[in-house]
């Protein structure tokens, strides 16, 4: 996996790696390459912003907006996020002085909570995105903390919006963008503790729904290693959005298409009649973990 300093965004934005993806193809306008890439990677908010800024492709913009409008209902039906709260003060009391608790500011001003576990400034650094019901403060008391205490690595455990002491509400719409904001903020956080990422391996660790964050950052060029624990391998929890056909048609109108997978993919998450009916159009819009790894 290509490495890049976490202090600045890699320039590829996923486009270069996707040229190697046998399913991805863009034959339309140059400006559509970036938009199509964001859609294929699941970052619909960024695609919407790019289309609004360009002021063109109104049909594609409308399709993206429709996808975004359907997400909250799909997330609720699938129980995609089980937000659990804990105050920073209580977490600090439980974890003690050995762990560092803080927040970072996302691009829309929302504060995202994290737990920093430090011991050996020369060890590899792990950024961990947890499951859909996990709290960073609880994970900091689990076996992952042993890796730090034994000097094998240092680690930053990140919460999602609405989890722990984070503001906002968790959403598939902002999930990947928040991961990008967090990784960009990391050098500044570490500098405050007389540390840097220079000369250390950056490991992206995603468990369950957090695998989408870790894999997204890897595709964008961050990190030297990737760990996916019980990853999401299908298009859950967005498998039954009714506007996938509209988006597939709008993308094709701009020469951006995803060729069908080499083999038919079936998973237990996507076996409802609606999900099966939408599978073809969905696969024309949205890359799965199998495509990206």
TAKAFEN-V453554 format. One line per field, one symbol per residue. psi: psi as a letter, one per 30 degrees, with the letter a starting at -180 (. if undefined). burial: b if it has 24 or more other ideal C-beta (glycine too) atoms within 12 Angstrom, else e. Layout:
psi=???
burial=???
This chain:
psi=kklkkfflklfegfeeefffkffkkjgakeffeeeeeeeefgifeeeeeeeeeegaheeeeeeeeeeeffeeeeeeefhekikkkkleeeeeeefaffkkkallklfgfkkkllkkjkejffllkkkkkalfglkeeeffgafffeeefggfllkjkkllkfkbgklakkkfefeeeeeeeeeefeeeeeefghllfkgkkjkkjkkbfffeeeeeeeefgklflkkjjhlkgagkggfgkfgeeeeeeeeefggjlklllflkkklffhgleeeeefeeeefffjkleeef.
burial=beebebeeebeebbbebbeebebbbbeeeebbbbbbbbbbbbbbbbbbebbeeeeebeebbebbbbbbebbeebbeebebbebbebebeebeeebeeebbbbbbebeeebbbbbbbbbbeeebbbbbbbbbbebbbbbbbbbebbebbeeeebbbbbbbbbbbbbbbbbbbbbbbbbbbbbbbbbbbebbeeeebebeebbbbbbbbbbbbbbbbbbbbbbbbbbbbbbebbbbbbbbbbbebbbbbbebbbebebbbeeeeeebeeebbeeeebeebbebbbbbbbbbebbe
